[in-house]
Amino acid sequence: MTRSEAKWAGLYLGLAGLSVLAYLGASRAGGFVGFPLDDAWIHQTYARNLGLRGEFAFVPGQPSAGSTSPLWSTLLAVGYGLRIDYRVWTFGLGMFVLALTAWLVRRLVLGIWPAAALTAGLAGAWAACEWHLAWSAVSGMETLLFTALALAVFVIDPERAAGWLGFAAGTAVLIRPDGLTLMPFALLRIAQVPTRRGRRMLAAGSAFGLLFGAYLVFNQALAGTPWPNTFYAKQAEYAILLRIPVVRRWLQAAAIPFAGGTALLLPGLVSTAWWGLGARPRCWDCLWAAGWAGGLLTAYALRLPVSYQHGRYLIPVIPVILALGMGGLRLWLRPGSARFWPRVVSRAWLLAMGTAALAFWVTGAQAYRRDVQIIETEMVASAHWINQWTEPDALIAAHDIGALGYFGGRRLLDLAGLVSPEVIPFIRDEAQLGTWLDLSSADYLMTFPNWYPGLVSRPKIEQVFETGAPFSPGAGGENMAVYRWRRDVQ
């Protein structure tokens, strides 16, 4: 690494550390240090069992494929194996991957515009402070690692390291099934190399195939299906959303990455597209990166059109938007122009970008604090209550099983289908769910009441606990409750 590269890497590591510490500080000021979504506790539960017991299982002694990201869970397990506090290890990983993402954004800009050193550096700095990415760094989730691998597919030189292109795409599949969308673009990049294309494609395909094959075998061995349980469960749970017109779903998905200062990059994206198509030789790399981002948006609009948790499934396209948008703005912004209006408009636009980025960085920290407060006072609090006040052999049914699995210490029935895949065919049918709970001899049900109004209104059910915390109702939600499940006698 050159001295210049080392300086940029140090800057991005410092900015990533600042973002992580600021967001954790905001969370601590709100009373808690934890995770902003229950799914993060799913990864922690798998990681703890893997790191301490040597088994890939959510429930000890019951290996399962309930983790969408087996590699992320494995990385978290290293911390448990080394006896490092899980929060220190997880947030440390998040900080490192955020800095790596920022560095890769810079490399992507330089790969397309080699002379744009300052623009590339600023794009990377923005990535280290972009609020979605900062939130992801302290979310405990795999989102940023997948993001970095996606960027790597568009940064790695296909002429010198074609095998590493396939390796990056294959590793991305181990992080999220969405990684499958990357390999076609890796091959398209290799196709632009003037010599030995076949050999390079073979190297990339072999590396990808080895990892992808291992992923399929892993899931087949644990779950009897080639994909993790979550792959099927999420699509079944949100299938009702597919009734929304497809154009509306796509527009909703496309709006998510622009919920922040990135909206000011739209003119830059248009400029990049226009320039990329008209340049001679044509800028294939910028077109492939834009094509992947658009393809991922389209895939989610078609199959899983959800926007919860700040659109975390679509966060990986944001660094591509930053790179292409910043590069495109360079094509028409003229802050040093001798002409009055081009100079004033350019400087005003740059000022607006900086102000918006900072404002949303602060707003993101506040959103993170609220998210952690809700998870800690609803899911985590309910799990602790179950651990303290239910019978040791009680069987608990729940939709949110992450914190419950980590802190509850009880046997579980998963209404979301992650570790109870048999529920997937009737995941939205409350009548069948009630019958399933009866036949499974459930003892308690933990849920937000509005999620299962039919189940919680059964005559024989008895509410035995409610969190009573103010944060979820204050955000428009409700409190988690625990019910004693009294089985119907036929």
C-alpha positions as CSV (number, residue, x, y, z in Angstrom):
1,M,0.0,0.0,0.0
2,T,1.4,3.4,-1.0
3,R,1.7,6.3,1.5
4,S,-1.2,8.0,-0.1
5,E,-3.4,4.9,0.2
6,A,-2.3,4.5,3.8
7,K,-3.3,8.1,4.6
8,W,-6.8,7.6,3.1
9,A,-7.2,4.3,4.9
10,G,-6.3,6.0,8.2
11,L,-8.7,8.8,7.5
12,Y,-11.5,6.4,6.8
13,L,-10.8,4.3,9.8
14,G,-10.9,7.4,12.0
15,L,-14.2,8.6,10.4
16,A,-15.6,5.1,10.8
17,G,-14.5,5.1,14.5
18,L,-16.1,8.5,15.0
19,S,-19.4,7.3,13.5
20,V,-19.5,4.1,15.5
21,L,-18.6,5.9,18.8
22,A,-21.1,8.7,18.1
23,Y,-23.9,6.3,17.4
24,L,-23.1,4.1,20.4
25,G,-22.8,7.3,22.5
26,A,-26.3,8.4,21.4
27,S,-27.6,4.9,22.3
28,R,-25.9,5.0,25.7
29,A,-27.4,8.4,26.4
30,G,-30.8,6.9,25.7
31,G,-30.1,4.4,28.4
32,F,-29.0,1.3,26.5
33,V,-26.2,-0.3,24.5
34,G,-27.5,-3.1,22.4
35,F,-28.7,-3.7,18.9
36,P,-31.4,-1.9,16.9
37,L,-33.2,-5.0,15.6
38,D,-34.0,-8.4,16.9
39,D,-32.4,-10.2,14.0
40,A,-29.0,-9.2,15.4
41,W,-29.7,-11.3,18.4
42,I,-30.3,-14.3,16.1
43,H,-26.8,-14.0,14.8
44,Q,-25.5,-13.6,18.4
45,T,-27.3,-16.8,19.5
46,Y,-25.9,-18.8,16.6
47,A,-22.4,-17.3,17.2
48,R,-22.4,-18.1,20.9
49,N,-23.4,-21.7,20.3
50,L,-20.8,-22.0,17.5
51,G,-18.0,-20.3,19.5
52,L,-18.6,-22.0,22.8
53,R,-20.3,-25.3,21.8
54,G,-18.9,-25.9,18.3
55,E,-22.4,-26.3,16.8
56,F,-24.2,-24.2,14.2
57,A,-27.5,-24.1,16.1
58,F,-30.0,-21.6,17.5
59,V,-31.3,-24.0,20.1
60,P,-28.4,-25.9,21.7
61,G,-28.3,-29.5,20.4
62,Q,-30.5,-28.8,17.4
63,P,-28.4,-27.7,14.4
64,S,-30.5,-25.5,12.0
65,A,-30.2,-23.2,9.0
66,G,-32.1,-20.3,10.5
67,S,-29.2,-17.8,9.8
68,T,-29.4,-16.0,6.5
69,S,-25.7,-15.2,6.9
70,P,-23.7,-18.2,8.1
71,L,-20.3,-16.5,7.4
72,W,-21.3,-13.5,9.5
73,S,-22.5,-15.7,12.4
74,T,-19.1,-17.5,12.1
75,L,-17.2,-14.3,12.3
76,L,-19.1,-13.3,15.4
77,A,-18.4,-16.7,16.8
78,V,-14.6,-16.0,16.7
79,G,-15.2,-13.3,19.4
80,Y,-16.9,-15.8,21.6
81,G,-14.1,-18.3,21.1
82,L,-11.6,-15.7,22.1
83,R,-13.7,-14.8,25.1
84,I,-14.0,-11.1,23.9
85,D,-17.2,-9.2,25.0
86,Y,-19.6,-9.8,22.2
87,R,-20.5,-6.1,22.0
88,V,-16.8,-5.0,21.7
89,W,-16.2,-7.7,19.0
90,T,-19.3,-7.0,17.0
91,F,-19.0,-3.2,17.0
92,G,-15.3,-3.5,16.3
93,L,-16.1,-5.6,13.2
94,G,-18.7,-3.0,12.2
95,M,-16.2,-0.2,12.4
96,F,-13.6,-2.0,10.4
97,V,-16.0,-3.0,7.6
98,L,-17.4,0.6,7.5
99,A,-13.8,1.9,6.9
100,L,-13.3,-0.8,4.3
101,T,-16.5,0.2,2.6
102,A,-15.4,3.8,2.5
103,W,-12.0,2.8,1.0
104,L,-13.7,0.7,-1.7
105,V,-15.9,3.6,-2.6
106,R,-12.8,5.7,-3.2
107,R,-11.3,2.9,-5.3
108,L,-14.4,2.5,-7.4
109,V,-14.4,6.3,-8.2
110,L,-10.7,6.1,-9.1
111,G,-11.3,3.0,-11.3
112,I,-13.8,5.0,-13.4
113,W,-12.2,8.5,-13.2
114,P,-8.4,8.0,-12.5
115,A,-7.8,11.7,-12.3
116,A,-10.5,12.4,-9.7
117,A,-8.4,11.9,-6.6
118,L,-10.1,14.6,-4.5
119,T,-13.6,13.5,-5.6
120,A,-12.8,9.9,-4.8
121,G,-11.5,10.8,-1.4
122,L,-14.5,12.8,-0.6
123,A,-16.9,10.1,-1.8
124,G,-15.1,7.7,0.6
125,A,-15.4,10.1,3.5
126,W,-19.1,10.6,2.8
127,A,-19.5,6.8,2.9
128,A,-17.8,6.6,6.3
129,C,-20.4,9.1,7.7
130,E,-23.5,8.2,5.6
131,W,-26.2,7.6,8.2
132,H,-27.6,4.3,6.7
133,L,-24.0,2.9,6.6
134,A,-23.2,4.2,10.1
135,W,-26.4,2.6,11.4
136,S,-25.5,-0.7,9.7
137,A,-22.0,-0.6,11.3
138,V,-23.5,-0.7,14.8
139,S,-26.6,-2.9,13.9
140,G,-24.9,-6.2,14.6
141,M,-26.0,-7.3,11.1
142,E,-24.2,-8.6,8.0
143,T,-25.3,-5.7,5.8
144,L,-22.0,-3.8,5.6
145,L,-19.9,-6.9,5.0
146,F,-22.2,-7.8,2.0
147,T,-21.9,-4.1,0.9
148,A,-18.1,-4.3,0.9
149,L,-18.0,-7.5,-1.0
150,A,-20.4,-6.1,-3.6
151,L,-18.1,-3.1,-4.1
152,A,-15.1,-5.4,-4.3
153,V,-16.7,-7.1,-7.4
154,F,-16.6,-3.7,-9.1
155,V,-13.1,-2.7,-7.8
156,I,-11.0,-5.8,-8.3
157,D,-9.0,-5.7,-11.6
158,P,-10.6,-8.4,-13.8
159,E,-7.4,-8.7,-15.9
160,R,-5.0,-9.3,-13.0
161,A,-7.2,-11.0,-10.4
162,A,-10.2,-12.7,-12.1
163,G,-10.2,-15.5,-9.6
164,W,-10.6,-13.0,-6.8
165,L,-13.6,-11.6,-8.5
166,G,-15.3,-15.0,-8.3
167,F,-14.1,-15.4,-4.8
168,A,-15.7,-12.0,-3.7
169,A,-19.0,-12.9,-5.4
170,G,-19.0,-16.4,-3.8
171,T,-18.2,-15.0,-0.4
172,A,-21.0,-12.6,-0.8
173,V,-23.4,-15.5,-1.1
174,L,-22.2,-16.8,2.2
175,I,-23.1,-13.4,3.7
176,R,-26.5,-13.1,1.9
177,P,-28.2,-15.1,-0.9
178,D,-28.4,-11.8,-2.7
179,G,-24.7,-12.4,-3.6
180,L,-26.0,-14.4,-6.5
181,T,-26.8,-11.1,-8.3
182,L,-23.1,-10.2,-8.3
183,M,-21.6,-13.1,-10.3
184,P,-23.1,-12.1,-13.7
185,F,-21.6,-8.7,-13.4
186,A,-18.2,-10.2,-12.4
187,L,-18.3,-12.2,-15.7
188,L,-19.4,-9.1,-17.7
189,R,-16.4,-7.3,-16.3
190,I,-14.1,-10.1,-17.3
191,A,-15.7,-10.2,-20.8
192,Q,-14.3,-6.7,-21.3
193,V,-10.7,-7.9,-20.9
194,P,-9.0,-8.1,-24.3
195,T,-7.1,-11.4,-23.8
196,R,-7.5,-14.8,-22.2
197,R,-11.2,-14.3,-21.3
198,G,-12.0,-17.9,-21.2
199,R,-9.2,-18.7,-18.8
200,R,-10.2,-15.8,-16.6
201,M,-13.9,-16.7,-16.6
202,L,-12.9,-20.3,-15.7
203,A,-10.9,-19.0,-12.7
204,A,-13.7,-16.8,-11.5
205,G,-16.3,-19.4,-12.1
206,S,-14.3,-22.1,-10.2
207,A,-13.8,-19.8,-7.2
208,F,-17.4,-18.8,-7.1
209,G,-18.7,-22.4,-7.7
210,L,-16.6,-23.8,-4.9
211,L,-18.0,-21.3,-2.3
212,F,-21.6,-21.4,-3.7
213,G,-21.5,-25.2,-3.7
214,A,-20.3,-25.3,-0.1
215,Y,-23.2,-22.9,0.8
216,L,-25.8,-25.2,-0.8
217,V,-24.4,-28.3,0.8
218,F,-24.3,-26.5,4.2
219,N,-28.0,-25.6,4.0
220,Q,-29.0,-29.0,2.6
221,A,-27.2,-30.8,5.5
222,L,-28.8,-28.6,8.2
223,A,-32.3,-27.9,6.8
224,G,-32.9,-30.4,3.9
225,T,-33.2,-27.5,1.5
226,P,-30.6,-25.6,-0.6
227,W,-31.5,-22.2,0.8
228,P,-31.7,-21.1,4.5
229,N,-35.1,-21.2,6.2
230,T,-35.2,-17.4,6.2
231,F,-35.2,-17.4,2.3
232,Y,-38.5,-19.2,2.2
233,A,-40.0,-17.7,5.4
234,K,-39.6,-14.1,4.5
235,Q,-41.1,-14.5,1.1
236,A,-44.1,-16.4,2.5
237,E,-44.6,-13.9,5.3
238,Y,-44.7,-10.9,3.0
239,A,-46.3,-12.4,0.0
240,I,-49.3,-10.3,0.6
241,L,-47.3,-7.2,-0.4
242,L,-47.0,-8.6,-3.9
243,R,-50.5,-7.5,-4.5
244,I,-49.3,-3.9,-4.7
245,P,-48.7,-2.8,-8.4
246,V,-45.2,-3.7,-9.4
247,V,-44.4,-0.1,-10.6
248,R,-45.4,1.3,-7.2
249,R,-43.3,-1.4,-5.5
250,W,-40.3,-0.5,-7.6
251,L,-40.6,3.2,-7.0
252,Q,-40.9,2.6,-3.2
253,A,-37.8,0.4,-3.3
254,A,-35.9,3.0,-5.4
255,A,-36.7,5.8,-3.0
256,I,-35.1,4.0,0.0
257,P,-31.4,4.7,-0.8
258,F,-32.2,8.4,-1.3
259,A,-33.7,9.0,2.1
260,G,-30.9,11.4,3.1
261,G,-28.3,13.6,1.5
262,T,-27.8,11.1,-1.3
263,A,-30.9,12.6,-3.0
264,L,-28.6,15.5,-4.0
265,L,-26.5,13.1,-6.0
266,L,-29.4,12.4,-8.5
267,P,-28.0,14.9,-11.1
268,G,-24.6,13.2,-10.8
269,L,-26.1,9.8,-11.4
270,V,-27.8,11.1,-14.6
271,S,-24.5,12.7,-15.7
272,T,-22.7,9.4,-15.1
273,A,-25.2,7.4,-17.1
274,W,-25.1,9.9,-20.0
275,W,-21.4,10.1,-20.0
276,G,-21.0,6.3,-19.5
277,L,-23.1,5.5,-22.5
278,G,-21.5,8.2,-24.7
279,A,-17.9,7.9,-23.7
280,R,-15.4,6.4,-26.2
281,P,-14.4,3.9,-25.2
282,R,-17.7,3.3,-23.3
283,C,-17.4,3.3,-19.5
284,W,-18.6,-0.3,-18.9
285,D,-17.6,-0.4,-15.3
286,C,-19.9,2.4,-14.3
287,L,-22.7,0.9,-16.3
288,W,-22.2,-2.5,-14.7
289,A,-22.2,-1.0,-11.2
290,A,-25.3,1.0,-11.9
291,G,-26.9,-2.1,-13.5
292,W,-26.3,-4.2,-10.4
293,A,-27.7,-1.5,-8.1
294,G,-30.8,-1.2,-10.3
295,G,-31.1,-5.0,-10.5
296,L,-31.0,-5.4,-6.7
297,L,-33.7,-2.8,-6.3
298,T,-35.8,-4.6,-8.9
299,A,-35.3,-8.0,-7.4
300,Y,-36.6,-6.8,-4.0
301,A,-39.4,-4.9,-5.6
302,L,-40.5,-8.2,-7.3
303,R,-39.9,-10.7,-4.5
304,L,-39.6,-8.9,-1.1
305,P,-40.9,-5.3,-1.3
306,V,-40.3,-4.4,2.4
307,S,-38.9,-1.1,3.7
308,Y,-38.6,-1.7,7.5
309,Q,-35.5,-1.1,9.5
310,H,-34.5,1.8,7.3
311,G,-34.6,-0.4,4.2
312,R,-31.6,-2.5,5.3
313,Y,-31.9,-4.9,2.5
314,L,-31.3,-2.1,0.0
315,I,-28.6,-0.3,1.9
316,P,-25.8,-2.0,-0.1
317,V,-26.7,0.1,-3.2
318,I,-25.9,3.3,-1.4
319,P,-22.1,3.2,-1.7
320,V,-22.6,2.7,-5.5
321,I,-24.8,5.7,-5.6
322,L,-22.2,7.7,-3.7
323,A,-19.4,6.7,-6.1
324,L,-21.3,7.2,-9.3
325,G,-23.1,10.3,-8.1
326,M,-20.0,12.0,-6.8
327,G,-18.1,11.2,-10.0
328,G,-21.0,12.4,-12.1
329,L,-21.3,15.7,-10.2
330,R,-17.6,16.3,-11.0
331,L,-18.6,16.4,-14.7
332,W,-20.7,19.6,-14.3
333,L,-20.0,21.3,-11.0
334,R,-17.6,24.2,-11.4
335,P,-17.0,25.8,-8.0
336,G,-13.9,27.6,-9.3
337,S,-15.5,28.9,-12.5
338,A,-14.9,32.5,-13.5
339,R,-18.5,32.8,-14.4
340,F,-20.8,34.0,-11.6
341,W,-23.8,31.6,-11.9
342,P,-21.9,28.4,-12.4
343,R,-19.6,29.2,-9.5
344,V,-22.5,30.2,-7.2
345,V,-24.7,27.2,-8.0
346,S,-21.8,24.8,-7.7
347,R,-20.7,26.1,-4.3
348,A,-24.3,26.2,-3.1
349,W,-24.8,22.6,-4.2
350,L,-21.6,21.4,-2.5
351,L,-22.6,23.3,0.7
352,A,-26.1,21.7,0.6
353,M,-24.5,18.2,0.2
354,G,-22.2,18.7,3.2
355,T,-25.0,20.1,5.3
356,A,-27.4,17.4,4.4
357,A,-24.9,14.7,5.1
358,L,-24.1,16.1,8.5
359,A,-27.8,16.6,9.4
360,F,-28.8,13.1,8.4
361,W,-25.8,11.7,10.3
362,V,-27.1,13.3,13.4
363,T,-30.7,12.2,12.7
364,G,-29.5,8.7,12.0
365,A,-27.9,8.6,15.5
366,Q,-31.2,9.6,17.0
367,A,-33.0,6.9,15.0
368,Y,-30.4,4.4,16.2
369,R,-31.0,5.4,19.8
370,R,-34.7,4.9,19.4
371,D,-34.3,1.6,17.7
372,V,-32.1,0.2,20.4
373,Q,-34.5,1.5,23.1
374,I,-37.4,-0.3,21.5
375,I,-35.5,-3.6,21.1
376,E,-34.1,-3.5,24.7
377,T,-37.3,-2.6,26.4
378,E,-39.6,-4.9,24.3
379,M,-37.8,-8.0,23.0
380,V,-34.9,-8.1,25.5
381,A,-37.1,-7.2,28.5
382,S,-39.6,-9.9,27.6
383,A,-36.9,-12.5,27.2
384,H,-35.5,-11.7,30.6
385,W,-39.0,-11.9,32.1
386,I,-39.5,-15.3,30.5
387,N,-36.2,-16.5,31.8
388,Q,-37.1,-15.4,35.4
389,W,-40.7,-16.2,35.7
390,T,-41.6,-19.2,33.5
391,E,-41.1,-22.8,34.2
392,P,-37.6,-24.2,33.2
393,D,-39.2,-26.7,30.8
394,A,-41.8,-24.2,29.3
395,L,-42.3,-24.1,25.6
396,I,-42.5,-20.5,24.3
397,A,-44.0,-19.5,21.0
398,A,-42.8,-16.2,19.5
399,H,-42.4,-14.3,16.3
400,D,-39.3,-12.4,17.4
401,I,-36.9,-15.1,18.6
402,G,-33.6,-13.4,18.6
403,A,-33.4,-11.9,22.1
404,L,-35.6,-14.7,23.3
405,G,-33.1,-17.3,22.1
406,Y,-30.2,-15.4,23.6
407,F,-31.6,-14.5,27.0
408,G,-34.7,-16.6,27.5
409,G,-33.2,-20.0,28.1
410,R,-36.4,-21.9,27.1
411,R,-37.5,-24.2,24.4
412,L,-39.0,-22.3,21.4
413,L,-41.6,-22.4,18.7
414,D,-40.8,-19.9,16.0
415,L,-43.9,-18.3,14.4
416,A,-41.6,-16.7,11.8
417,G,-40.3,-20.0,10.5
418,L,-36.6,-19.5,11.0
419,V,-36.0,-22.4,13.3
420,S,-39.5,-24.0,12.9
421,P,-39.7,-24.3,9.1
422,E,-42.8,-26.5,9.3
423,V,-44.8,-23.3,10.0
424,I,-43.9,-21.6,6.6
425,P,-46.8,-23.0,4.6
426,F,-49.4,-21.4,6.9
427,I,-47.3,-18.6,8.3
428,R,-50.0,-16.0,7.8
429,D,-53.0,-18.2,8.8
430,E,-53.8,-17.5,12.4
431,A,-56.3,-20.4,12.6
432,Q,-53.7,-22.9,11.5
433,L,-51.1,-21.3,13.7
434,G,-53.4,-21.7,16.7
435,T,-53.9,-25.4,15.9
436,W,-50.1,-25.8,15.5
437,L,-49.5,-24.3,18.9
438,D,-52.1,-26.6,20.4
439,L,-50.6,-29.7,18.8
440,S,-47.1,-28.6,19.7
441,S,-48.1,-28.2,23.4
442,A,-47.1,-24.5,23.6
443,D,-47.1,-23.0,27.1
444,Y,-46.7,-19.3,26.4
445,L,-47.0,-16.9,23.5
446,M,-44.8,-13.8,23.3
447,T,-45.8,-11.2,20.7
448,F,-47.0,-7.7,19.9
449,P,-50.8,-8.1,20.3
450,N,-51.6,-6.5,16.9
451,W,-49.4,-8.9,15.1
452,Y,-51.7,-11.9,16.0
453,P,-55.1,-10.4,17.0
454,G,-56.8,-13.8,16.4
455,L,-54.4,-15.7,18.6
456,V,-54.4,-13.2,21.5
457,S,-58.2,-12.9,21.5
458,R,-58.8,-16.6,22.1
459,P,-61.2,-17.0,25.1
460,K,-58.8,-19.2,27.1
461,I,-55.6,-17.1,26.6
462,E,-54.4,-15.2,29.6
463,Q,-52.0,-12.2,29.5
464,V,-49.3,-12.6,32.2
465,F,-46.9,-9.8,31.3
466,E,-46.6,-6.6,29.4
467,T,-43.4,-4.5,29.1
468,G,-45.1,-1.1,29.7
469,A,-42.1,0.7,28.2
470,P,-42.8,4.1,26.6
471,F,-40.5,3.9,23.5
472,S,-42.4,1.5,21.2
473,P,-45.8,3.3,21.7
474,G,-44.0,6.6,21.3
475,A,-42.9,5.5,17.9
476,G,-46.4,4.4,16.9
477,G,-46.1,0.8,18.0
478,E,-47.3,-1.1,21.1
479,N,-45.9,-3.1,24.0
480,M,-44.8,-6.7,23.8
481,A,-46.9,-9.0,25.9
482,V,-46.6,-12.6,27.1
483,Y,-49.7,-14.8,27.3
484,R,-50.2,-18.2,29.0
485,W,-51.3,-20.4,26.1
486,R,-54.2,-22.6,27.2
487,R,-54.8,-25.3,24.7
488,D,-58.2,-25.9,23.3
489,V,-59.7,-29.3,24.3
490,Q,-61.5,-30.9,21.4
